[in-house]
Amino acid sequence: MCMNGFCRLSSDKAKYYLIRRILSMSEIEDLLPGYLSGDLPHEEMKKVDEWRKESPENESVYQESCRAWEAIPLLNEMEKFNSFEALKKINRRIQPGSISGWWSVVQRVAAVLLLPLLVYSGYQTFHNKSQQENVIMQTVSSRQGMVAEFFLPDGTKVWLNSGSQLQFPVSFLSDKREVQLKGEAFFEVAKNEKQPFIVSARDLKVEVLGTSFNIISYEEEAQSEVILFEGKVKLSAETGNTIKELGTMHPGQRAVYTEESQSVNKQEVDLHKYIAWRDGNLVFQDDSMDDVVKRLSRWFNVEIIIDDPEINEYIYKATFRNENLKQVLNLLKLSAPIDYKIIEREASPDGEFSKQKIYLTKKKK
């Protein structure tokens, strides 16, 4: 009998587990490139996460693959190399079921690729007190309309919202665990009192020891948000060599940081709507139409333009689950006196396409 692609041999359990192991490794070989780039569907991401947690051996294999993956983009830049195909070719050379085979091949590839990386002028350098360390960085991005779910090297779990990006080192070697965020992410931080966890989101820095919180910090916006679910966080702003302490937060608070004034405004909020996106849902609870438009634009990667100022005064309450853009627009149309017009994407002379535009207008009587 076969279950989930693995054949069960009831007469010989040892043989069954060996075959299951071999097939698991074969599947992992195909999933890792998409996992490392953040392009896998949610369910496939979970498969790799579960495989990593099965044993320290699997996690070691994953870490070595990360090192090889991080080096491949350099070769891509230098030799027009295809990084996805490169890692798959590495994987195909590994004999099924052989962890040592997988590991040794990845190590050899990493070693070959890291040689030019170490002398490459663009190699990323981080300063740790008086000591300088070269650290290989990894970047995970989530596609529009999708949520990426993954673990950091220290065991911290991350959900990365649509169109967001997180950069972090392959290993946290210094006295702090620092990551850089563009967009929105939810963190369940693994506790380590000796190594604080710091999220840098432009000027804003959020420091924790072990907690769960949500951060929203998009480059095109003048403010960032932190929503604290559990634990305690410390906020600060860093501009040049100047660090400004912004205080701490307690669970249930939302802090809005404004770059221009370098100030923070805190308020108590209903946490549910700030966590719903992890499951692919959009929840609005008495939100202004301006905020609704902003979040829909990010989620669907479109440009929504409010054509009538009066629409900004509308307050909206709704939950969207798996609806496409037109369905959402039609629901907006039914629940408020508005209409919409869609302008399709257009190609520019250089071959790039503009974003799809949606104009919201007040419904005519």
Contacts in CASP RR format, 6 or more apart in sequence:
PFRMAT RR
TARGET T0000
AUTHOR 0000-0000-0000
METHOD contacts of the structure
MODEL  1
MCMNGFCRLSSDKAKYYLIRRILSMSEIEDLLPGYLSGDLPHEEMKKVDE
WRKESPENESVYQESCRAWEAIPLLNEMEKFNSFEALKKINRRIQPGSIS
GWWSVVQRVAAVLLLPLLVYSGYQTFHNKSQQENVIMQTVSSRQGMVAEF
FLPDGTKVWLNSGSQLQFPVSFLSDKREVQLKGEAFFEVAKNEKQPFIVS
ARDLKVEVLGTSFNIISYEEEAQSEVILFEGKVKLSAETGNTIKELGTMH
PGQRAVYTEESQSVNKQEVDLHKYIAWRDGNLVFQDDSMDDVVKRLSRWF
NVEIIIDDPEINEYIYKATFRNENLKQVLNLLKLSAPIDYKIIEREASPD
GEFSKQKIYLTKKKK
1 7 0 8 1.000
1 8 0 8 1.000
2 8 0 8 1.000
5 23 0 8 1.000
6 19 0 8 1.000
6 20 0 8 1.000
6 23 0 8 1.000
6 24 0 8 1.000
7 16 0 8 1.000
7 19 0 8 1.000
8 16 0 8 1.000
9 15 0 8 1.000
9 16 0 8 1.000
9 19 0 8 1.000
10 16 0 8 1.000
18 97 0 8 1.000
21 97 0 8 1.000
22 96 0 8 1.000
22 97 0 8 1.000
24 51 0 8 1.000
25 94 0 8 1.000
25 96 0 8 1.000
25 97 0 8 1.000
25 99 0 8 1.000
25 102 0 8 1.000
26 96 0 8 1.000
27 47 0 8 1.000
28 48 0 8 1.000
28 51 0 8 1.000
29 88 0 8 1.000
29 91 0 8 1.000
29 92 0 8 1.000
29 94 0 8 1.000
29 102 0 8 1.000
30 88 0 8 1.000
30 91 0 8 1.000
31 40 0 8 1.000
31 44 0 8 1.000
31 47 0 8 1.000
31 48 0 8 1.000
32 48 0 8 1.000
32 62 0 8 1.000
32 65 0 8 1.000
32 69 0 8 1.000
32 87 0 8 1.000
32 91 0 8 1.000
33 69 0 8 1.000
33 83 0 8 1.000
33 84 0 8 1.000
33 87 0 8 1.000
33 88 0 8 1.000
34 40 0 8 1.000
34 44 0 8 1.000
34 84 0 8 1.000
35 44 0 8 1.000
35 45 0 8 1.000
35 48 0 8 1.000
35 150 0 8 1.000
36 65 0 8 1.000
36 66 0 8 1.000
36 69 0 8 1.000
36 87 0 8 1.000
36 138 0 8 1.000
36 140 0 8 1.000
37 83 0 8 1.000
37 84 0 8 1.000
37 140 0 8 1.000
37 141 0 8 1.000
38 45 0 8 1.000
38 140 0 8 1.000
38 141 0 8 1.000
38 142 0 8 1.000
38 143 0 8 1.000
38 148 0 8 1.000
38 150 0 8 1.000
38 160 0 8 1.000
39 141 0 8 1.000
39 143 0 8 1.000
40 48 0 8 1.000
40 148 0 8 1.000
41 146 0 8 1.000
42 146 0 8 1.000
42 147 0 8 1.000
42 148 0 8 1.000
42 149 0 8 1.000
45 148 0 8 1.000
45 149 0 8 1.000
45 150 0 8 1.000
46 149 0 8 1.000
48 62 0 8 1.000
49 149 0 8 1.000
49 150 0 8 1.000
49 151 0 8 1.000
51 58 0 8 1.000
52 58 0 8 1.000
52 59 0 8 1.000
52 62 0 8 1.000
52 151 0 8 1.000
53 59 0 8 1.000
57 99 0 8 1.000
60 103 0 8 1.000
61 99 0 8 1.000
61 102 0 8 1.000
61 103 0 8 1.000
61 106 0 8 1.000
63 153 0 8 1.000
63 170 0 8 1.000
63 171 0 8 1.000
64 103 0 8 1.000
64 106 0 8 1.000
64 107 0 8 1.000
64 110 0 8 1.000
65 87 0 8 1.000
65 106 0 8 1.000
66 136 0 8 1.000
66 138 0 8 1.000
66 153 0 8 1.000
66 170 0 8 1.000
67 106 0 8 1.000
67 110 0 8 1.000
67 114 0 8 1.000
67 136 0 8 1.000
67 170 0 8 1.000
68 87 0 8 1.000
68 90 0 8 1.000
68 106 0 8 1.000
68 107 0 8 1.000
68 109 0 8 1.000
68 110 0 8 1.000
68 113 0 8 1.000
69 83 0 8 1.000
69 87 0 8 1.000
69 138 0 8 1.000
70 136 0 8 1.000
70 137 0 8 1.000
70 138 0 8 1.000
70 170 0 8 1.000
71 109 0 8 1.000
71 110 0 8 1.000
71 113 0 8 1.000
71 114 0 8 1.000
71 117 0 8 1.000
71 136 0 8 1.000
72 81 0 8 1.000
72 83 0 8 1.000
72 86 0 8 1.000
72 87 0 8 1.000
72 113 0 8 1.000
73 83 0 8 1.000
74 113 0 8 1.000
74 116 0 8 1.000
74 117 0 8 1.000
74 120 0 8 1.000
75 81 0 8 1.000
75 83 0 8 1.000
75 86 0 8 1.000
75 113 0 8 1.000
75 116 0 8 1.000
76 82 0 8 1.000
76 83 0 8 1.000
76 86 0 8 1.000
78 116 0 8 1.000
90 105 0 8 1.000
90 106 0 8 1.000
90 109 0 8 1.000
91 102 0 8 1.000
93 105 0 8 1.000
94 101 0 8 1.000
94 102 0 8 1.000
94 105 0 8 1.000
95 101 0 8 1.000
114 136 0 8 1.000
117 123 0 8 1.000
117 136 0 8 1.000
118 134 0 8 1.000
123 134 0 8 1.000
124 134 0 8 1.000
124 135 0 8 1.000
124 136 0 8 1.000
124 137 0 8 1.000
125 132 0 8 1.000
125 133 0 8 1.000
125 134 0 8 1.000
125 135 0 8 1.000
126 132 0 8 1.000
126 133 0 8 1.000
126 135 0 8 1.000
126 169 0 8 1.000
126 174 0 8 1.000
128 173 0 8 1.000
128 174 0 8 1.000
128 175 0 8 1.000
129 175 0 8 1.000
133 173 0 8 1.000
133 174 0 8 1.000
135 169 0 8 1.000
135 170 0 8 1.000
135 171 0 8 1.000
135 173 0 8 1.000
136 169 0 8 1.000
136 170 0 8 1.000
137 167 0 8 1.000
137 168 0 8 1.000
137 169 0 8 1.000
137 170 0 8 1.000
138 167 0 8 1.000
138 168 0 8 1.000
138 169 0 8 1.000
138 170 0 8 1.000
139 165 0 8 1.000
139 166 0 8 1.000
139 167 0 8 1.000
140 148 0 8 1.000
140 150 0 8 1.000
140 158 0 8 1.000
140 160 0 8 1.000
140 165 0 8 1.000
140 166 0 8 1.000
141 148 0 8 1.000
141 160 0 8 1.000
141 163 0 8 1.000
141 164 0 8 1.000
141 165 0 8 1.000
142 148 0 8 1.000
142 160 0 8 1.000
142 161 0 8 1.000
142 162 0 8 1.000
142 163 0 8 1.000
142 164 0 8 1.000
142 165 0 8 1.000
143 162 0 8 1.000
143 163 0 8 1.000
144 162 0 8 1.000
144 163 0 8 1.000
144 298 0 8 1.000
144 299 0 8 1.000
144 300 0 8 1.000
144 301 0 8 1.000
145 162 0 8 1.000
145 163 0 8 1.000
145 299 0 8 1.000
145 300 0 8 1.000
145 301 0 8 1.000
146 162 0 8 1.000
147 159 0 8 1.000
147 160 0 8 1.000
147 161 0 8 1.000
147 162 0 8 1.000
147 277 0 8 1.000
147 278 0 8 1.000
147 279 0 8 1.000
147 280 0 8 1.000
148 158 0 8 1.000
148 159 0 8 1.000
148 160 0 8 1.000
149 157 0 8 1.000
149 158 0 8 1.000
149 159 0 8 1.000
149 160 0 8 1.000
149 278 0 8 1.000
150 157 0 8 1.000
150 158 0 8 1.000
150 160 0 8 1.000
151 157 0 8 1.000
151 158 0 8 1.000
152 158 0 8 1.000
152 168 0 8 1.000
152 172 0 8 1.000
152 177 0 8 1.000
152 179 0 8 1.000
152 190 0 8 1.000
153 168 0 8 1.000
153 169 0 8 1.000
153 170 0 8 1.000
153 171 0 8 1.000
153 172 0 8 1.000
154 172 0 8 1.000
154 177 0 8 1.000
154 190 0 8 1.000
154 192 0 8 1.000
154 195 0 8 1.000
154 197 0 8 1.000
155 190 0 8 1.000
156 177 0 8 1.000
156 187 0 8 1.000
156 188 0 8 1.000
156 189 0 8 1.000
156 190 0 8 1.000
156 197 0 8 1.000
157 187 0 8 1.000
157 188 0 8 1.000
158 166 0 8 1.000
158 185 0 8 1.000
158 186 0 8 1.000
158 187 0 8 1.000
158 188 0 8 1.000
159 185 0 8 1.000
159 186 0 8 1.000
159 277 0 8 1.000
159 278 0 8 1.000
160 166 0 8 1.000
160 184 0 8 1.000
160 185 0 8 1.000
161 183 0 8 1.000
161 184 0 8 1.000
161 185 0 8 1.000
161 186 0 8 1.000
161 277 0 8 1.000
161 298 0 8 1.000
162 184 0 8 1.000
162 277 0 8 1.000
162 298 0 8 1.000
162 299 0 8 1.000
162 301 0 8 1.000
163 183 0 8 1.000
163 298 0 8 1.000
163 301 0 8 1.000
164 181 0 8 1.000
164 182 0 8 1.000
164 183 0 8 1.000
164 184 0 8 1.000
164 185 0 8 1.000
165 181 0 8 1.000
165 182 0 8 1.000
165 183 0 8 1.000
166 179 0 8 1.000
166 180 0 8 1.000
166 181 0 8 1.000
166 182 0 8 1.000
166 185 0 8 1.000
167 179 0 8 1.000
167 180 0 8 1.000
168 178 0 8 1.000
168 179 0 8 1.000
168 180 0 8 1.000
172 195 0 8 1.000
175 194 0 8 1.000
175 195 0 8 1.000
176 195 0 8 1.000
176 196 0 8 1.000
176 197 0 8 1.000
176 198 0 8 1.000
177 192 0 8 1.000
177 195 0 8 1.000
177 196 0 8 1.000
177 197 0 8 1.000
177 198 0 8 1.000
178 197 0 8 1.000
178 198 0 8 1.000
178 199 0 8 1.000
178 200 0 8 1.000
179 197 0 8 1.000
179 198 0 8 1.000
179 199 0 8 1.000
179 200 0 8 1.000
180 199 0 8 1.000
180 200 0 8 1.000
180 201 0 8 1.000
181 199 0 8 1.000
181 200 0 8 1.000
181 201 0 8 1.000
181 215 0 8 1.000
181 217 0 8 1.000
182 201 0 8 1.000
182 217 0 8 1.000
182 218 0 8 1.000
182 219 0 8 1.000
183 201 0 8 1.000
183 215 0 8 1.000
183 216 0 8 1.000
183 217 0 8 1.000
183 218 0 8 1.000
183 219 0 8 1.000
184 214 0 8 1.000
184 215 0 8 1.000
184 216 0 8 1.000
184 217 0 8 1.000
184 218 0 8 1.000
184 277 0 8 1.000
184 298 0 8 1.000
185 199 0 8 1.000
185 214 0 8 1.000
185 215 0 8 1.000
186 212 0 8 1.000
186 213 0 8 1.000
186 214 0 8 1.000
186 275 0 8 1.000
186 278 0 8 1.000
187 197 0 8 1.000
187 199 0 8 1.000
187 211 0 8 1.000
187 212 0 8 1.000
187 213 0 8 1.000
187 214 0 8 1.000
187 215 0 8 1.000
188 212 0 8 1.000
189 197 0 8 1.000
189 208 0 8 1.000
189 209 0 8 1.000
189 210 0 8 1.000
189 211 0 8 1.000
189 212 0 8 1.000
190 197 0 8 1.000
190 210 0 8 1.000
191 209 0 8 1.000
191 210 0 8 1.000
192 209 0 8 1.000
192 210 0 8 1.000
193 209 0 8 1.000
196 207 0 8 1.000
196 208 0 8 1.000
196 209 0 8 1.000
197 207 0 8 1.000
197 208 0 8 1.000
197 209 0 8 1.000
197 210 0 8 1.000
198 205 0 8 1.000
198 206 0 8 1.000
198 207 0 8 1.000
198 208 0 8 1.000
199 205 0 8 1.000
199 206 0 8 1.000
199 215 0 8 1.000
200 238 0 8 1.000
201 215 0 8 1.000
201 217 0 8 1.000
201 224 0 8 1.000
202 217 0 8 1.000
202 219 0 8 1.000
202 224 0 8 1.000
202 259 0 8 1.000
203 237 0 8 1.000
203 238 0 8 1.000
203 239 0 8 1.000
203 257 0 8 1.000
203 259 0 8 1.000
203 262 0 8 1.000
204 217 0 8 1.000
204 224 0 8 1.000
204 226 0 8 1.000
204 235 0 8 1.000
204 236 0 8 1.000
204 237 0 8 1.000
204 257 0 8 1.000
205 235 0 8 1.000
205 236 0 8 1.000
205 237 0 8 1.000
205 238 0 8 1.000
206 213 0 8 1.000
206 215 0 8 1.000
206 226 0 8 1.000
206 233 0 8 1.000
206 234 0 8 1.000
206 235 0 8 1.000
207 233 0 8 1.000
207 234 0 8 1.000
207 235 0 8 1.000
207 236 0 8 1.000
208 231 0 8 1.000
208 232 0 8 1.000
208 233 0 8 1.000
208 234 0 8 1.000
210 231 0 8 1.000
211 228 0 8 1.000
211 229 0 8 1.000
211 230 0 8 1.000
211 231 0 8 1.000
211 232 0 8 1.000
211 233 0 8 1.000
212 229 0 8 1.000
212 230 0 8 1.000
212 231 0 8 1.000
213 226 0 8 1.000
213 227 0 8 1.000
213 228 0 8 1.000
213 229 0 8 1.000
213 230 0 8 1.000
213 233 0 8 1.000
214 225 0 8 1.000
214 226 0 8 1.000
214 227 0 8 1.000
214 229 0 8 1.000
214 274 0 8 1.000
214 275 0 8 1.000
215 224 0 8 1.000
215 225 0 8 1.000
215 226 0 8 1.000
215 227 0 8 1.000
216 224 0 8 1.000
216 225 0 8 1.000
216 226 0 8 1.000
216 227 0 8 1.000
217 224 0 8 1.000
217 225 0 8 1.000
218 298 0 8 1.000
222 258 0 8 1.000
222 259 0 8 1.000
222 260 0 8 1.000
223 256 0 8 1.000
223 257 0 8 1.000
223 258 0 8 1.000
223 259 0 8 1.000
224 256 0 8 1.000
224 257 0 8 1.000
224 259 0 8 1.000
225 254 0 8 1.000
225 255 0 8 1.000
225 256 0 8 1.000
225 257 0 8 1.000
226 233 0 8 1.000
226 235 0 8 1.000
226 249 0 8 1.000
226 254 0 8 1.000
226 255 0 8 1.000
226 257 0 8 1.000
227 252 0 8 1.000
227 253 0 8 1.000
227 254 0 8 1.000
227 255 0 8 1.000
227 269 0 8 1.000
227 271 0 8 1.000
227 274 0 8 1.000
228 249 0 8 1.000
228 250 0 8 1.000
228 251 0 8 1.000
228 252 0 8 1.000
228 253 0 8 1.000
228 254 0 8 1.000
228 255 0 8 1.000
229 251 0 8 1.000
229 252 0 8 1.000
229 271 0 8 1.000
229 275 0 8 1.000
230 251 0 8 1.000
231 250 0 8 1.000
231 251 0 8 1.000
232 248 0 8 1.000
232 249 0 8 1.000
232 250 0 8 1.000
233 248 0 8 1.000
233 249 0 8 1.000
234 245 0 8 1.000
234 247 0 8 1.000
234 248 0 8 1.000
235 245 0 8 1.000
235 246 0 8 1.000
235 247 0 8 1.000
235 248 0 8 1.000
235 249 0 8 1.000
235 255 0 8 1.000
235 257 0 8 1.000
235 264 0 8 1.000
236 243 0 8 1.000
236 244 0 8 1.000
236 245 0 8 1.000
236 246 0 8 1.000
236 247 0 8 1.000
237 243 0 8 1.000
237 244 0 8 1.000
237 246 0 8 1.000
237 257 0 8 1.000
237 262 0 8 1.000
238 244 0 8 1.000
239 262 0 8 1.000
244 262 0 8 1.000
246 255 0 8 1.000
246 257 0 8 1.000
246 262 0 8 1.000
246 263 0 8 1.000
246 264 0 8 1.000
247 264 0 8 1.000
249 255 0 8 1.000
249 266 0 8 1.000
252 268 0 8 1.000
252 269 0 8 1.000
252 271 0 8 1.000
253 266 0 8 1.000
253 267 0 8 1.000
253 268 0 8 1.000
253 269 0 8 1.000
254 266 0 8 1.000
254 267 0 8 1.000
254 268 0 8 1.000
254 269 0 8 1.000
254 274 0 8 1.000
255 264 0 8 1.000
255 265 0 8 1.000
255 266 0 8 1.000
256 264 0 8 1.000
256 265 0 8 1.000
256 266 0 8 1.000
257 263 0 8 1.000
257 264 0 8 1.000
258 264 0 8 1.000
258 265 0 8 1.000
270 285 0 8 1.000
272 283 0 8 1.000
273 283 0 8 1.000
273 284 0 8 1.000
273 285 0 8 1.000
276 282 0 8 1.000
276 283 0 8 1.000
276 319 0 8 1.000
280 321 0 8 1.000
280 322 0 8 1.000
281 319 0 8 1.000
281 320 0 8 1.000
281 321 0 8 1.000
282 295 0 8 1.000
282 296 0 8 1.000
282 299 0 8 1.000
282 319 0 8 1.000
282 320 0 8 1.000
283 318 0 8 1.000
283 319 0 8 1.000
283 320 0 8 1.000
284 291 0 8 1.000
284 292 0 8 1.000
284 295 0 8 1.000
284 316 0 8 1.000
284 317 0 8 1.000
284 318 0 8 1.000
284 319 0 8 1.000
285 317 0 8 1.000
286 315 0 8 1.000
286 316 0 8 1.000
286 317 0 8 1.000
287 315 0 8 1.000
287 316 0 8 1.000
287 317 0 8 1.000
288 312 0 8 1.000
288 313 0 8 1.000
288 314 0 8 1.000
288 315 0 8 1.000
288 316 0 8 1.000
289 306 0 8 1.000
289 311 0 8 1.000
289 312 0 8 1.000
289 313 0 8 1.000
289 314 0 8 1.000
289 315 0 8 1.000
289 316 0 8 1.000
289 336 0 8 1.000
289 360 0 8 1.000
290 306 0 8 1.000
290 312 0 8 1.000
292 316 0 8 1.000
292 332 0 8 1.000
293 304 0 8 1.000
293 306 0 8 1.000
293 360 0 8 1.000
296 302 0 8 1.000
296 304 0 8 1.000
296 325 0 8 1.000
296 328 0 8 1.000
297 303 0 8 1.000
297 304 0 8 1.000
300 325 0 8 1.000
300 328 0 8 1.000
301 355 0 8 1.000
302 325 0 8 1.000
302 355 0 8 1.000
302 356 0 8 1.000
302 357 0 8 1.000
302 358 0 8 1.000
303 355 0 8 1.000
303 356 0 8 1.000
303 357 0 8 1.000
303 358 0 8 1.000
304 357 0 8 1.000
304 358 0 8 1.000
304 360 0 8 1.000
305 357 0 8 1.000
305 358 0 8 1.000
305 359 0 8 1.000
305 360 0 8 1.000
306 312 0 8 1.000
306 360 0 8 1.000
307 359 0 8 1.000
307 360 0 8 1.000
307 361 0 8 1.000
307 362 0 8 1.000
308 360 0 8 1.000
308 361 0 8 1.000
308 362 0 8 1.000
310 362 0 8 1.000
311 336 0 8 1.000
311 338 0 8 1.000
311 360 0 8 1.000
311 361 0 8 1.000
311 362 0 8 1.000
314 336 0 8 1.000
314 338 0 8 1.000
316 332 0 8 1.000
316 335 0 8 1.000
316 336 0 8 1.000
318 331 0 8 1.000
318 335 0 8 1.000
320 328 0 8 1.000
320 331 0 8 1.000
323 331 0 8 1.000
325 358 0 8 1.000
329 340 0 8 1.000
329 342 0 8 1.000
329 358 0 8 1.000
332 338 0 8 1.000
332 340 0 8 1.000
332 360 0 8 1.000
333 339 0 8 1.000
333 340 0 8 1.000
333 363 0 8 1.000
337 362 0 8 1.000
337 363 0 8 1.000
338 360 0 8 1.000
338 361 0 8 1.000
338 362 0 8 1.000
338 363 0 8 1.000
339 360 0 8 1.000
339 361 0 8 1.000
339 362 0 8 1.000
339 363 0 8 1.000
339 364 0 8 1.000
340 358 0 8 1.000
340 359 0 8 1.000
340 360 0 8 1.000
340 361 0 8 1.000
341 358 0 8 1.000
341 359 0 8 1.000
341 361 0 8 1.000
342 356 0 8 1.000
342 357 0 8 1.000
342 358 0 8 1.000
343 356 0 8 1.000
343 357 0 8 1.000
343 358 0 8 1.000
343 359 0 8 1.000
344 356 0 8 1.000
345 353 0 8 1.000
345 354 0 8 1.000
345 355 0 8 1.000
345 356 0 8 1.000
346 353 0 8 1.000
346 354 0 8 1.000
347 353 0 8 1.000
348 354 0 8 1.000
END
